[in-house]
Every structure is written in C-alpha cells, then in structure tokens.
Amino acid sequence: MRNTASGSLKQGADLRAPGYANIFVLGDAGDLQPPQAVNADTQTRHLMTQLHSYFGGEPIKPYVFDPEKTQMALTIGRDRGTGQIGSWQPWSLLIWFLKGRHLGTNNAGEYAKGDAGTMGKAWPK
Ligand SMILES: Cc1cc2nc3c(=O)[nH]c(=O)nc-3n(C[C@H](O)[C@H](O)[C@H](O)COP(=O)(O)OP(=O)(O)OC[C@H]3O[C@@H](n4cnc5c(N)ncnc54)[C@H](O)[C@@H]3O)c2cc1C
C-alpha cells in the first residue's frame, strides 16, 4: 500500500487506495503529487464532485492532473516573495499580494467553518 520510494500511500487514478473500493487517499499522505496544499485542495475538490456517483454505486471519474506543472509561492520576509507557476516566475509583489499579506488568515473563518479551501475558494456543492 506504500510507495517504497517516497513512503507515501499509493493512490490509484481515481484516488482510491489500490485494491480497496472504499478507501480514498488525499493530500500529503498520497504519492500522486508533491506534498503541497494546492494539490491536497484539488484532490479533495475532485473527490467531492464524485461522492454522489460513489454513493450511488456508479463509476467515478479519474483525477486528472499535469505532473509537469509546478505551482509554488514562497514568502520572503514581510513584503517580498518568489515562486513558480509553470514556467513563469511570478513577481515578488504579486506573491506578497496573494499570500504574504495575510498568509491565509483572512480566510481562516471560512476555512474553519468548512465553507472554503485553499485561498478561500468555496468548496464545490
Ligand atoms: C512550513 C510549511 C509551509 C508550507 N507552505 C506551503 C505553500 O506555500 N503552498 C503549498 O501548497 N503547500 C505548502 N505547505 C504544504 C501544506 O501545508 C501541505 O501540503 C498540506 O497541509 C497538506 O494537507 P493534508 O490535509 O494532506 O495534510 P495535513 O495538513 O498534514 O493534515 C493531516 C492532519 O492529520 C492529522 N493526523 C496525523 N496523524 C493522525 C492520526 N493518527 N489520527 C488523527 N489525525 C492525525 C495531523 O495532525 C494533521 O492535522 C507547507 C508546509 C509547511 C510545513
């Protein structure tokens, strides 16, 4: 059940633990993508949209992602940052604006209530 190289749990294409019909693996625990909140978020969003089919006994859609796509934002001090989105290095000011200003605390209320995920984006209904 573990990926022997990374130590993470194996994830099938539909985010199930291979060999288990009713166990799903999401986020850092899994071996599909690097351990980043952005990946945990998209995996969770995908499964949320498939739960209706799952509980109805229907097939669920595979989780599709681009393994080459890098998306990372790092703050530096109070007002600078760096990162990578695909092949683009975002401007320091943009990283500060999107992340460094609040470090997610501006969305903490919605997050704690279960109304939103990463970057305050509402969960799919
Ligand atoms: C300093 C730092 C900076 C980061 N910056 C970024 C960033 O800029 N961008 C980004 O995308 N990602 C970033 N990450 C990574 C991001 O935090 C993780 O990818 C994300 O939190 C993974 O979410 P998760 O729900 O899969 O796991 P986690 O957030 O680790 O949640 C797992 C939870 O399970 C709990 N748990 C563990 N074992 C048990 C048990 N036996 N019983 C019950 N509960 C248990 C843990 O306490 C934890 O609360 C950063 C991580 C760190 C440490």
PDBQT file of the ligand as one rigid body, heavy atoms in Angstrom, charges set to zero:
ROOT
HETATM    1  C1  LIG A 201       6.129  25.496   6.756  1.00  0.00    +0.000 C 
HETATM    2  C2  LIG A 201       5.270  24.955   5.620  1.00  0.00    +0.000 A 
HETATM    3  C3  LIG A 201       4.952  25.775   4.557  1.00  0.00    +0.000 A 
HETATM    4  C4  LIG A 201       4.156  25.315   3.539  1.00  0.00    +0.000 A 
HETATM    5  N1  LIG A 201       3.860  26.153   2.504  1.00  0.00    +0.000 NA
HETATM    6  C5  LIG A 201       3.086  25.691   1.504  1.00  0.00    +0.000 A 
HETATM    7  C6  LIG A 201       2.775  26.533   0.412  1.00  0.00    +0.000 A 
HETATM    8  O1  LIG A 201       3.164  27.688   0.327  1.00  0.00    +0.000 OA
HETATM    9  N2  LIG A 201       1.998  26.060  -0.575  1.00  0.00    +0.000 N 
HETATM   10  C7  LIG A 201       1.514  24.789  -0.531  1.00  0.00    +0.000 A 
HETATM   11  O2  LIG A 201       0.786  24.407  -1.468  1.00  0.00    +0.000 OA
HETATM   12  N3  LIG A 201       1.821  23.952   0.483  1.00  0.00    +0.000 NA
HETATM   13  C8  LIG A 201       2.595  24.371   1.496  1.00  0.00    +0.000 A 
HETATM   14  N4  LIG A 201       2.917  23.526   2.526  1.00  0.00    +0.000 N 
HETATM   15  C9  LIG A 201       2.426  22.145   2.497  1.00  0.00    +0.000 C 
HETATM   16  C10 LIG A 201       0.993  22.073   3.009  1.00  0.00    +0.000 C 
HETATM   17  O3  LIG A 201       0.933  22.559   4.333  1.00  0.00    +0.000 OA
HETATM   18  C11 LIG A 201       0.521  20.627   2.971  1.00  0.00    +0.000 C 
HETATM   19  O4  LIG A 201       0.710  20.117   1.656  1.00  0.00    +0.000 OA
HETATM   20  C12 LIG A 201      -0.932  20.487   3.326  1.00  0.00    +0.000 C 
HETATM   21  O5  LIG A 201      -1.173  20.971   4.626  1.00  0.00    +0.000 OA
HETATM   22  C13 LIG A 201      -1.351  19.013   3.246  1.00  0.00    +0.000 C 
HETATM   23  O6  LIG A 201      -2.663  18.885   3.692  1.00  0.00    +0.000 OA
HETATM   24  P1  LIG A 201      -3.172  17.483   4.165  1.00  0.00    +0.000 P 
HETATM   25  O7  LIG A 201      -4.585  17.708   4.608  1.00  0.00    +0.000 OA
HETATM   26  O8  LIG A 201      -2.922  16.454   3.125  1.00  0.00    +0.000 OA
HETATM   27  O9  LIG A 201      -2.256  17.069   5.394  1.00  0.00    +0.000 OA
HETATM   28  P2  LIG A 201      -2.059  17.817   6.779  1.00  0.00    +0.000 P 
HETATM   29  O10 LIG A 201      -2.333  19.274   6.655  1.00  0.00    +0.000 OA
HETATM   30  O11 LIG A 201      -0.730  17.365   7.279  1.00  0.00    +0.000 OA
HETATM   31  O12 LIG A 201      -3.215  17.225   7.677  1.00  0.00    +0.000 OA
HETATM   32  C14 LIG A 201      -3.123  15.938   8.243  1.00  0.00    +0.000 C 
HETATM   33  C15 LIG A 201      -3.783  16.021   9.618  1.00  0.00    +0.000 C 
HETATM   34  O13 LIG A 201      -3.902  14.686  10.125  1.00  0.00    +0.000 OA
HETATM   35  C16 LIG A 201      -3.541  14.721  11.472  1.00  0.00    +0.000 C 
HETATM   36  N5  LIG A 201      -3.127  13.366  11.847  1.00  0.00    +0.000 N 
HETATM   37  C17 LIG A 201      -1.957  12.743  11.569  1.00  0.00    +0.000 A 
HETATM   38  N6  LIG A 201      -1.958  11.504  12.059  1.00  0.00    +0.000 NA
HETATM   39  C18 LIG A 201      -3.156  11.337  12.655  1.00  0.00    +0.000 A 
HETATM   40  C19 LIG A 201      -3.769  10.258  13.339  1.00  0.00    +0.000 A 
HETATM   41  N7  LIG A 201      -3.148   9.080  13.522  1.00  0.00    +0.000 N 
HETATM   42  N8  LIG A 201      -5.013  10.436  13.832  1.00  0.00    +0.000 NA
HETATM   43  C20 LIG A 201      -5.670  11.602  13.629  1.00  0.00    +0.000 A 
HETATM   44  N9  LIG A 201      -5.145  12.645  12.999  1.00  0.00    +0.000 NA
HETATM   45  C21 LIG A 201      -3.906  12.521  12.512  1.00  0.00    +0.000 A 
HETATM   46  C22 LIG A 201      -2.439  15.749  11.577  1.00  0.00    +0.000 C 
HETATM   47  O14 LIG A 201      -2.325  16.245  12.884  1.00  0.00    +0.000 OA
HETATM   48  C23 LIG A 201      -2.957  16.821  10.611  1.00  0.00    +0.000 C 
HETATM   49  O15 LIG A 201      -3.813  17.740  11.257  1.00  0.00    +0.000 OA
HETATM   50  C24 LIG A 201       3.694  23.978   3.582  1.00  0.00    +0.000 A 
HETATM   51  C25 LIG A 201       4.020  23.157   4.656  1.00  0.00    +0.000 A 
HETATM   52  C26 LIG A 201       4.810  23.631   5.672  1.00  0.00    +0.000 A 
HETATM   53  C27 LIG A 201       5.159  22.711   6.828  1.00  0.00    +0.000 C 
ENDROOT
TORSDOF 0
